[in-house]
Amino acid sequence: MCKKFYLKKMETPAEIEEFWIKKKDYEKQDIFPNLEEKNDELKEIVEWFESKEYYNVIMGLHYDIPKNGSGLQFAFFLNKDMKYIGFIMYKIYTQEDGKCFVLDFCIKNEYRNQGLGTQVIDFFEKYVYENEEAIYIALNASNDSNARFWKRVGFSSEEVDEYGEVIFKKNIVSYLIS
């Protein structure tokens, strides 16, 4: 049986640069226009995500590899024909409690609203459980549409982080074992 999806981690400087290009396009096309914040508040958010400081923070998380752990991962999702269909940025916290925190997730526009995002997340859950010892996934949703997607794929939103943002969580161990 042939795999439907592949996860390609971006590791070389050229691959990481390719990731950043796709991430910035995603933010400009999908994230910033759909944020609830407006005017000066929106401008401040955009400036932060486009800043060198934000880039340095993210790259610091990528290169800061704890003992028996891993840094922040940049990865592309590829279909069975090895064509790019989306990306994910995530970090596994095996030293803590097995959390996989997703910072960004994107399915390319032309592949949306076809059930592919749901299939890719299902693939990703199995991947991080089997290959990276994650036991649950956590994330923040950037807008109401994204929040609806995460709830539809089985995430609950019962916690709030230190910034007042809702944390979406899914226990993948019980999900994958059952």
BATI-731828 format. One record per residue: y, z, x of N, C-alpha, C in turn; chain. Coordinates in steps of 0.1 Angstrom, whole numbers, plus 5000, padded with zeros to 4 digits. Each point is the difference from the previous one (the first is absolute). Last residue first. Layout:
N
+------+------+------+------+------+------+------+------+------+-------+
!  n.Y !  n.Z !  n.X ! ca.Y ! ca.Z ! ca.X !  c.Y !  c.Z !  c.X ! kette !
+------+------+------+------+------+------+------+------+------+-------+
!    Y !    Z !    X !    Y !    Z !    X !    Y !    Z !    X !     A !
...
+------+------+------+------+------+------+------+------+------+-------+
This chain:
178
+------+------+------+------+------+------+------+------+------+-------+
!  n.Y !  n.Z !  n.X ! ca.Y ! ca.Z ! ca.X !  c.Y !  c.Z !  c.X ! kette !
+------+------+------+------+------+------+------+------+------+-------+
! 5033 ! 5207 ! 4931 ! 4995 ! 4999 ! 4987 ! 4996 ! 4987 ! 4995 !     A !
! 5021 ! 5009 ! 5043 ! 4986 ! 5005 ! 5000 ! 4994 ! 4999 ! 4986 !     A !
! 5045 ! 4987 ! 5009 ! 4991 ! 4991 ! 5006 ! 4986 ! 5005 ! 5000 !     A !
! 5035 ! 5026 ! 4981 ! 5000 ! 4986 ! 4994 ! 4990 ! 4991 ! 5006 !     A !
! 5009 ! 5043 ! 5018 ! 4992 ! 5001 ! 4987 ! 4999 ! 4987 ! 4993 !     A !
! 5025 ! 5000 ! 5040 ! 4986 ! 5004 ! 5003 ! 4992 ! 5001 ! 4987 !     A !
! 5047 ! 4989 ! 5002 ! 4991 ! 4989 ! 5001 ! 4986 ! 5004 ! 5003 !     A !
! 5046 ! 5020 ! 4975 ! 4989 ! 5004 ! 5008 ! 4990 ! 4989 ! 5001 !     A !
! 5054 ! 4997 ! 4991 ! 4987 ! 4997 ! 4995 ! 4990 ! 5005 ! 5010 !     A !
! 5058 ! 5003 ! 4986 ! 4988 ! 5003 ! 5008 ! 4987 ! 4995 ! 4993 !     A !
! 5060 ! 5000 ! 5003 ! 4988 ! 4995 ! 4993 ! 4988 ! 5002 ! 5009 !     A !
! 5050 ! 5024 ! 4996 ! 4989 ! 4996 ! 5009 ! 4989 ! 4995 ! 4991 !     A !
! 5057 ! 5005 ! 4993 ! 4986 ! 5002 ! 4995 ! 4990 ! 4994 ! 5010 !     A !
! 5049 ! 5020 ! 5014 ! 4993 ! 4988 ! 4996 ! 4986 ! 5003 ! 4995 !     A !
! 5034 ! 5031 ! 5020 ! 5000 ! 4998 ! 4985 ! 4994 ! 4988 ! 4995 !     A !
! 5001 ! 5018 ! 5046 ! 5012 ! 4993 ! 4996 ! 5002 ! 4997 ! 4985 !     A !
! 4961 ! 5022 ! 5021 ! 5012 ! 5008 ! 5003 ! 5013 ! 4993 ! 4997 !     A !
! 4958 ! 4984 ! 4971 ! 5002 ! 5004 ! 5014 ! 5012 ! 5007 ! 5002 !     A !
! 4966 ! 4999 ! 4956 ! 5013 ! 4995 ! 5005 ! 5002 ! 5004 ! 5014 !     A !
! 4956 ! 4992 ! 4962 ! 5007 ! 5008 ! 5010 ! 5013 ! 4993 ! 5003 !     A !
! 4967 ! 4983 ! 4969 ! 5001 ! 5013 ! 4996 ! 5008 ! 5009 ! 5010 !     A !
! 4981 ! 4951 ! 4988 ! 5013 ! 5003 ! 5005 ! 5004 ! 5014 ! 4996 !     A !
! 4953 ! 4964 ! 5009 ! 5007 ! 5010 ! 4991 ! 5013 ! 5004 ! 5007 !     A !
! 4966 ! 4954 ! 5002 ! 5007 ! 5010 ! 5007 ! 5007 ! 5010 ! 4990 !     A !
! 4972 ! 4958 ! 4991 ! 4994 ! 5013 ! 5001 ! 5007 ! 5011 ! 5007 !     A !
! 5013 ! 4953 ! 4988 ! 4988 ! 4999 ! 5009 ! 4995 ! 5014 ! 5003 !     A !
! 5038 ! 4995 ! 4971 ! 4989 ! 4991 ! 4994 ! 4988 ! 4999 ! 5010 !     A !
! 5039 ! 5024 ! 5014 ! 4993 ! 5007 ! 4989 ! 4988 ! 4992 ! 4994 !     A !
! 5028 ! 4979 ! 5032 ! 4992 ! 5011 ! 5006 ! 4993 ! 5008 ! 4990 !     A !
! 5030 ! 4966 ! 4984 ! 4988 ! 4995 ! 5007 ! 4991 ! 5011 ! 5006 !     A !
! 5041 ! 5013 ! 4980 ! 4990 ! 4995 ! 4990 ! 4988 ! 4994 ! 5006 !     A !
! 5036 ! 5011 ! 5028 ! 4993 ! 5013 ! 4995 ! 4990 ! 4996 ! 4990 !     A !
! 5027 ! 4966 ! 5016 ! 4990 ! 5004 ! 5010 ! 4992 ! 5012 ! 4995 !     A !
! 5036 ! 4986 ! 4974 ! 4989 ! 4990 ! 4999 ! 4989 ! 5003 ! 5010 !     A !
! 5039 ! 5027 ! 5000 ! 4992 ! 5002 ! 4988 ! 4988 ! 4990 ! 4999 !     A !
! 5020 ! 5010 ! 5049 ! 5006 ! 4998 ! 4987 ! 4990 ! 5001 ! 4989 !     A !
! 4990 ! 5010 ! 5046 ! 5014 ! 4997 ! 5002 ! 5007 ! 4998 ! 4987 !     A !
! 4957 ! 5033 ! 5014 ! 5003 ! 4986 ! 4994 ! 5015 ! 4998 ! 5000 !     A !
! 4965 ! 5030 ! 5033 ! 5011 ! 5001 ! 4991 ! 5003 ! 4986 ! 4995 !     A !
! 4952 ! 5025 ! 5020 ! 5011 ! 4991 ! 5002 ! 5012 ! 5003 ! 4990 !     A !
! 4943 ! 5011 ! 5019 ! 5013 ! 5005 ! 4994 ! 5011 ! 4990 ! 5003 !     A !
! 4941 ! 5007 ! 5000 ! 5012 ! 4992 ! 5004 ! 5012 ! 5006 ! 4992 !     A !
! 4949 ! 5020 ! 5020 ! 5009 ! 4997 ! 4989 ! 5012 ! 4992 ! 5005 !     A !
! 4964 ! 5009 ! 5028 ! 4993 ! 5005 ! 4988 ! 5009 ! 4999 ! 4988 !     A !
! 4991 ! 4976 ! 5052 ! 5009 ! 5004 ! 4990 ! 4993 ! 5005 ! 4988 !     A !
! 4983 ! 4980 ! 5044 ! 4998 ! 5014 ! 4995 ! 5010 ! 5005 ! 4991 !     A !
! 4992 ! 4955 ! 5020 ! 5011 ! 5008 ! 5006 ! 4999 ! 5015 ! 4995 !     A !
! 4970 ! 4962 ! 4987 ! 5003 ! 4997 ! 5014 ! 5010 ! 5010 ! 5006 !     A !
! 4983 ! 5002 ! 4953 ! 4988 ! 4997 ! 5009 ! 5004 ! 4998 ! 5015 !     A !
! 5034 ! 5009 ! 4967 ! 4990 ! 5011 ! 4999 ! 4989 ! 4997 ! 5010 !     A !
! 5034 ! 4968 ! 4996 ! 5005 ! 5012 ! 5007 ! 4990 ! 5012 ! 4999 !     A !
! 4989 ! 4959 ! 4978 ! 5002 ! 4998 ! 5014 ! 5004 ! 5012 ! 5007 !     A !
! 4996 ! 4999 ! 4953 ! 4987 ! 5000 ! 5006 ! 5002 ! 4999 ! 5015 !     A !
! 5039 ! 4996 ! 4976 ! 4994 ! 5014 ! 4998 ! 4987 ! 5001 ! 5007 !     A !
! 5020 ! 4957 ! 4998 ! 5006 ! 5009 ! 5010 ! 4995 ! 5014 ! 4999 !     A !
! 4985 ! 4968 ! 4968 ! 4995 ! 4997 ! 5013 ! 5006 ! 5010 ! 5010 !     A !
! 5018 ! 5003 ! 4958 ! 4986 ! 5005 ! 4999 ! 4993 ! 4997 ! 5014 !     A !
! 5043 ! 4983 ! 4994 ! 5000 ! 5015 ! 5002 ! 4986 ! 5005 ! 4999 !     A !
! 5004 ! 4955 ! 4992 ! 5004 ! 5003 ! 5014 ! 5000 ! 5015 ! 5003 !     A !
! 4994 ! 4984 ! 4956 ! 4988 ! 4997 ! 5008 ! 5002 ! 5003 ! 5015 !     A !
! 5036 ! 5004 ! 4969 ! 4990 ! 5010 ! 4997 ! 4988 ! 4998 ! 5009 !     A !
! 5033 ! 4968 ! 5003 ! 5005 ! 5012 ! 5006 ! 4990 ! 5011 ! 4997 !     A !
! 4993 ! 4958 ! 4981 ! 4997 ! 5000 ! 5014 ! 5004 ! 5013 ! 5006 !     A !
! 5006 ! 4982 ! 4954 ! 4990 ! 5011 ! 5002 ! 4996 ! 5001 ! 5015 !     A !
! 5035 ! 4972 ! 4981 ! 4987 ! 4993 ! 4999 ! 4988 ! 5011 ! 5002 !     A !
! 5050 ! 5004 ! 5007 ! 4997 ! 4999 ! 4986 ! 4987 ! 4992 ! 4997 !     A !
! 5020 ! 4991 ! 5048 ! 5002 ! 5011 ! 4991 ! 4996 ! 4996 ! 4986 !     A !
! 5002 ! 4972 ! 5041 ! 4987 ! 5006 ! 4997 ! 5001 ! 5012 ! 4990 !     A !
! 5038 ! 4975 ! 5019 ! 4991 ! 4990 ! 4994 ! 4987 ! 5006 ! 4995 !     A !
! 5032 ! 5028 ! 5025 ! 5004 ! 4996 ! 4986 ! 4990 ! 4991 ! 4993 !     A !
! 4982 ! 5033 ! 5038 ! 5009 ! 4988 ! 5000 ! 5003 ! 4996 ! 4986 !     A !
! 4988 ! 5050 ! 5010 ! 4993 ! 4988 ! 4998 ! 5010 ! 4989 ! 4999 !     A !
! 5002 ! 5052 ! 5023 ! 5006 ! 4988 ! 4994 ! 4989 ! 4989 ! 4998 !     A !
! 5015 ! 5055 ! 5016 ! 4989 ! 4992 ! 4996 ! 5006 ! 4988 ! 4993 !     A !
! 5014 ! 5047 ! 5033 ! 5003 ! 4987 ! 4993 ! 4987 ! 4993 ! 4997 !     A !
! 4998 ! 5045 ! 5015 ! 5014 ! 4998 ! 5000 ! 5005 ! 4988 ! 4993 !     A !
! 4955 ! 5034 ! 4998 ! 5004 ! 4986 ! 5000 ! 5016 ! 5000 ! 4999 !     A !
! 4960 ! 5036 ! 5018 ! 5013 ! 4999 ! 4993 ! 5004 ! 4985 ! 5002 !     A !
! 4954 ! 5031 ! 5001 ! 5005 ! 4987 ! 5004 ! 5013 ! 4998 ! 4992 !     A !
! 4969 ! 5047 ! 5014 ! 5010 ! 4992 ! 4992 ! 5002 ! 4986 ! 5006 !     A !
! 4972 ! 5041 ! 5013 ! 4995 ! 4986 ! 4997 ! 5008 ! 4992 ! 4991 !     A !
! 5012 ! 5044 ! 5019 ! 4991 ! 5001 ! 4989 ! 4994 ! 4986 ! 4996 !     A !
! 5021 ! 5012 ! 5047 ! 5004 ! 5009 ! 4989 ! 4989 ! 5001 ! 4989 !     A !
! 4994 ! 4971 ! 5037 ! 5002 ! 5014 ! 5005 ! 5004 ! 5010 ! 4989 !     A !
! 4997 ! 4953 ! 4992 ! 4987 ! 5006 ! 5000 ! 5001 ! 5014 ! 5006 !     A !
! 5033 ! 4963 ! 4979 ! 5002 ! 5014 ! 5006 ! 4986 ! 5007 ! 5000 !     A !
! 5021 ! 4946 ! 4998 ! 4990 ! 5009 ! 4997 ! 5002 ! 5013 ! 5007 !     A !
! 5034 ! 4957 ! 4983 ! 4996 ! 5010 ! 5011 ! 4989 ! 5009 ! 4994 !     A !
! 5026 ! 4947 ! 4989 ! 4994 ! 5013 ! 4996 ! 4996 ! 5008 ! 5012 !     A !
! 5019 ! 4951 ! 4976 ! 5004 ! 5008 ! 5011 ! 4995 ! 5014 ! 4996 !     A !
! 4990 ! 4945 ! 4984 ! 5000 ! 5015 ! 4998 ! 5004 ! 5007 ! 5013 !     A !
! 4999 ! 4946 ! 4973 ! 5000 ! 5009 ! 5012 ! 4999 ! 5015 ! 4995 !     A !
! 4987 ! 4944 ! 4983 ! 5008 ! 5012 ! 4999 ! 4999 ! 5009 ! 5012 !     A !
! 4980 ! 4956 ! 4995 ! 5003 ! 5002 ! 4986 ! 5008 ! 5013 ! 4998 !     A !
! 4981 ! 4960 ! 5039 ! 5008 ! 5012 ! 4997 ! 5003 ! 5001 ! 4985 !     A !
! 4956 ! 4974 ! 5019 ! 5014 ! 4998 ! 4998 ! 5007 ! 5013 ! 4996 !     A !
! 4951 ! 4988 ! 5010 ! 5008 ! 5006 ! 5010 ! 5015 ! 4997 ! 4999 !     A !
! 4963 ! 4992 ! 4969 ! 5004 ! 4989 ! 5008 ! 5009 ! 5003 ! 5012 !     A !
! 4986 ! 5033 ! 4967 ! 4988 ! 4995 ! 5007 ! 5002 ! 4987 ! 5008 !     A !
! 5043 ! 5031 ! 4995 ! 4989 ! 4997 ! 4990 ! 4988 ! 4994 ! 5008 !     A !
! 5037 ! 5038 ! 5018 ! 4996 ! 4986 ! 5001 ! 4990 ! 4997 ! 4989 !     A !
! 5039 ! 5039 ! 5015 ! 4988 ! 4997 ! 4992 ! 4999 ! 4985 ! 5001 !     A !
! 5024 ! 5033 ! 5038 ! 5001 ! 4989 ! 4990 ! 4987 ! 5000 ! 4992 !     A !
! 5027 ! 5041 ! 5028 ! 4989 ! 4992 ! 4998 ! 5003 ! 4989 ! 4990 !     A !
! 5016 ! 5045 ! 5033 ! 5006 ! 4989 ! 4994 ! 4988 ! 4990 ! 4998 !     A !
! 5003 ! 5057 ! 5010 ! 4994 ! 4986 ! 5000 ! 5008 ! 4990 ! 4992 !     A !
! 5007 ! 5050 ! 5028 ! 5003 ! 4993 ! 4988 ! 4995 ! 4986 ! 5002 !     A !
! 4975 ! 5033 ! 5031 ! 5014 ! 4998 ! 4996 ! 5001 ! 4993 ! 4987 !     A !
! 4958 ! 5032 ! 5014 ! 5005 ! 4986 ! 5001 ! 5015 ! 5000 ! 4996 !     A !
! 4960 ! 5038 ! 5020 ! 5006 ! 4994 ! 4989 ! 5005 ! 4986 ! 5002 !     A !
! 4981 ! 5034 ! 5032 ! 4990 ! 4997 ! 4989 ! 5006 ! 4995 ! 4987 !     A !
! 5037 ! 5018 ! 5028 ! 4986 ! 5001 ! 5005 ! 4991 ! 4998 ! 4989 !     A !
! 5047 ! 4977 ! 4992 ! 4995 ! 5014 ! 5003 ! 4985 ! 4999 ! 5005 !     A !
! 5041 ! 4964 ! 5002 ! 4986 ! 5001 ! 4996 ! 4995 ! 5014 ! 5004 !     A !
! 5046 ! 4968 ! 4995 ! 4997 ! 5015 ! 5002 ! 4986 ! 5002 ! 4994 !     A !
! 5022 ! 4957 ! 4996 ! 4995 ! 5003 ! 5014 ! 4996 ! 5014 ! 5003 !     A !
! 5016 ! 4986 ! 4956 ! 4989 ! 4991 ! 5004 ! 4995 ! 5003 ! 5014 !     A !
! 5037 ! 5024 ! 4983 ! 4988 ! 5004 ! 4993 ! 4988 ! 4991 ! 5004 !     A !
! 5042 ! 4988 ! 5017 ! 4996 ! 5012 ! 5006 ! 4987 ! 5006 ! 4993 !     A !
! 5021 ! 4962 ! 4982 ! 4993 ! 4996 ! 5012 ! 4995 ! 5013 ! 5007 !     A !
! 5027 ! 5007 ! 4962 ! 4987 ! 4994 ! 4997 ! 4992 ! 4996 ! 5012 !     A !
! 5043 ! 5016 ! 5007 ! 4992 ! 5011 ! 4994 ! 4986 ! 4994 ! 4997 !     A !
! 5032 ! 4970 ! 5015 ! 4995 ! 5008 ! 5011 ! 4992 ! 5012 ! 4995 !     A !
! 5021 ! 4971 ! 4969 ! 4990 ! 4992 ! 5007 ! 4994 ! 5009 ! 5011 !     A !
! 5036 ! 5018 ! 4976 ! 4988 ! 4999 ! 4992 ! 4989 ! 4993 ! 5008 !     A !
! 5041 ! 5000 ! 5021 ! 4995 ! 5013 ! 5000 ! 4987 ! 5001 ! 4991 !     A !
! 5025 ! 4961 ! 5002 ! 4992 ! 5001 ! 5012 ! 4994 ! 5014 ! 5000 !     A !
! 5014 ! 4978 ! 4952 ! 5005 ! 5006 ! 5013 ! 4990 ! 5000 ! 5011 !     A !
! 4996 ! 4987 ! 4952 ! 5003 ! 4989 ! 5009 ! 5005 ! 5005 ! 5014 !     A !
! 4990 ! 5031 ! 4964 ! 4988 ! 4992 ! 5002 ! 5002 ! 4988 ! 5010 !     A !
! 5037 ! 5027 ! 4987 ! 4990 ! 5008 ! 5007 ! 4988 ! 4992 ! 5004 !     A !
! 5034 ! 4980 ! 4973 ! 5004 ! 5002 ! 5014 ! 4990 ! 5008 ! 5009 !     A !
! 4993 ! 4996 ! 4953 ! 4998 ! 4987 ! 5007 ! 5004 ! 5001 ! 5015 !     A !
! 5009 ! 5037 ! 4973 ! 4986 ! 4998 ! 5001 ! 4997 ! 4987 ! 5008 !     A !
! 5045 ! 5009 ! 4989 ! 4995 ! 5010 ! 5010 ! 4985 ! 4998 ! 5002 !     A !
! 5020 ! 4975 ! 4966 ! 5004 ! 4995 ! 5013 ! 4995 ! 5009 ! 5011 !     A !
! 4993 ! 5014 ! 4956 ! 4991 ! 4989 ! 5003 ! 5004 ! 4994 ! 5014 !     A !
! 5028 ! 5034 ! 4983 ! 4987 ! 5005 ! 5002 ! 4990 ! 4990 ! 5004 !     A !
! 5044 ! 4987 ! 4987 ! 4999 ! 5006 ! 5014 ! 4987 ! 5006 ! 5003 !     A !
! 4995 ! 4970 ! 4959 ! 5013 ! 5001 ! 5008 ! 4998 ! 5006 ! 5013 !     A !
! 4959 ! 5010 ! 4968 ! 5010 ! 4990 ! 5000 ! 5012 ! 5003 ! 5009 !     A !
! 4943 ! 5013 ! 4987 ! 5013 ! 5004 ! 5006 ! 5009 ! 4988 ! 4999 !     A !
! 4954 ! 4997 ! 4987 ! 5009 ! 5005 ! 4990 ! 5014 ! 5003 ! 5005 !     A !
! 4968 ! 4960 ! 5020 ! 5002 ! 5015 ! 5001 ! 5009 ! 5004 ! 4989 !     A !
! 4985 ! 4954 ! 5010 ! 4994 ! 5008 ! 4989 ! 5002 ! 5015 ! 5001 !     A !
! 5016 ! 4966 ! 5033 ! 5005 ! 4996 ! 4987 ! 4994 ! 5008 ! 4988 !     A !
! 4984 ! 5009 ! 5046 ! 5015 ! 5003 ! 4998 ! 5005 ! 4996 ! 4986 !     A !
! 4954 ! 4989 ! 5011 ! 5003 ! 5014 ! 4999 ! 5014 ! 5003 ! 4997 !     A !
! 4982 ! 4954 ! 5004 ! 4993 ! 5008 ! 4990 ! 5004 ! 5015 ! 4999 !     A !
! 5019 ! 4965 ! 5031 ! 4996 ! 4993 ! 4988 ! 4995 ! 5009 ! 4989 !     A !
! 5012 ! 5017 ! 5044 ! 5012 ! 4992 ! 4994 ! 4997 ! 4994 ! 4987 !     A !
! 4965 ! 5023 ! 5023 ! 5010 ! 5009 ! 4996 ! 5012 ! 4993 ! 4994 !     A !
! 4965 ! 4974 ! 5018 ! 4996 ! 5007 ! 4988 ! 5011 ! 5010 ! 4995 !     A !
! 5007 ! 4977 ! 5041 ! 5001 ! 4991 ! 4989 ! 4996 ! 5007 ! 4987 !     A !
! 4994 ! 5024 ! 5039 ! 5014 ! 4999 ! 4997 ! 5003 ! 4990 ! 4988 !     A !
! 4955 ! 5006 ! 5016 ! 5005 ! 5012 ! 4994 ! 5015 ! 4999 ! 4996 !     A !
! 4980 ! 4965 ! 5025 ! 4995 ! 5000 ! 4986 ! 5005 ! 5012 ! 4993 !     A !
! 5011 ! 4998 ! 5045 ! 5007 ! 4988 ! 4993 ! 4995 ! 5000 ! 4985 !     A !
! 4979 ! 5031 ! 5030 ! 5014 ! 5004 ! 4996 ! 5007 ! 4989 ! 4993 !     A !
! 4957 ! 4990 ! 5016 ! 4999 ! 5010 ! 4989 ! 5014 ! 5004 ! 4996 !     A !
! 4996 ! 4973 ! 5037 ! 4997 ! 4992 ! 4988 ! 4999 ! 5010 ! 4988 !     A !
! 5006 ! 5020 ! 5042 ! 5012 ! 4993 ! 4996 ! 4998 ! 4991 ! 4987 !     A !
! 4962 ! 5020 ! 5019 ! 5009 ! 5011 ! 4994 ! 5013 ! 4994 ! 4996 !     A !
! 4971 ! 4972 ! 5024 ! 4994 ! 5003 ! 4986 ! 5009 ! 5010 ! 4993 !     A !
! 5011 ! 4990 ! 5045 ! 5002 ! 4988 ! 4991 ! 4995 ! 5003 ! 4986 !     A !
! 4991 ! 5033 ! 5033 ! 5015 ! 4999 ! 4997 ! 5003 ! 4988 ! 4991 !     A !
! 4951 ! 5019 ! 4996 ! 5008 ! 4994 ! 5011 ! 5014 ! 5000 ! 4996 !     A !
! 4969 ! 5015 ! 4968 ! 4999 ! 5009 ! 5012 ! 5009 ! 4994 ! 5011 !     A !
! 4984 ! 5000 ! 4944 ! 5010 ! 4994 ! 5009 ! 5001 ! 5009 ! 5012 !     A !
! 4957 ! 4994 ! 4964 ! 5011 ! 5009 ! 5006 ! 5008 ! 4992 ! 5010 !     A !
! 4971 ! 4984 ! 4957 ! 5003 ! 4997 ! 5014 ! 5011 ! 5009 ! 5004 !     A !
! 4961 ! 4996 ! 4959 ! 5012 ! 5007 ! 5004 ! 5001 ! 4997 ! 5015 !     A !
! 4976 ! 4973 ! 4956 ! 4999 ! 5005 ! 5014 ! 5013 ! 5007 ! 5003 !     A !
! 4969 ! 4980 ! 4953 ! 5012 ! 5004 ! 5008 ! 4997 ! 5005 ! 5014 !     A !
! 4966 ! 4984 ! 4970 ! 5011 ! 4994 ! 4993 ! 5013 ! 5002 ! 5008 !     A !
! 4947 ! 4994 ! 5018 ! 5011 ! 5010 ! 4997 ! 5011 ! 4993 ! 4993 !     A !
! 4948 ! 4983 ! 4997 ! 5012 ! 4998 ! 5008 ! 5011 ! 5011 ! 4996 !     A !
! 4943 ! 4999 ! 4999 ! 5012 ! 5000 ! 4992 ! 5012 ! 5000 ! 5009 !     A !
+------+------+------+------+------+------+------+------+------+-------+
